[in-house]
């Protein structure tokens, strides 16, 4: 009987620890996403301004287009990653 109680207690503690780890991972992911969204907003705004300029600075426009695409790819990669690494 004592052994069963010990097992249940250990299992409950493990479940709690895993929940805490999952919450920490979700929080970390949310922070990473916030950072990426902020970077994207800044880059996209700059791109919009550059596209309206006359004369156009094509090299800089291409650089910011690439930056926006890179940030988009980073967001997709982060969202596709498992919350808890296996």
ZIKA-V760675 format. One record per pair of residues at least 24 apart in sequence whose C-alpha atoms are under 7 Angstrom apart, sorted by the first residue. I is the first residue (numbers start at 1). J is the second residue. Records with the same first field share a line. If there is no record, write none. Layout:
I->J, J
//
This chain:
22->84
25->83, 84
26->83
33->75
36->71, 75
40->68, 71
43->68
44->68
//
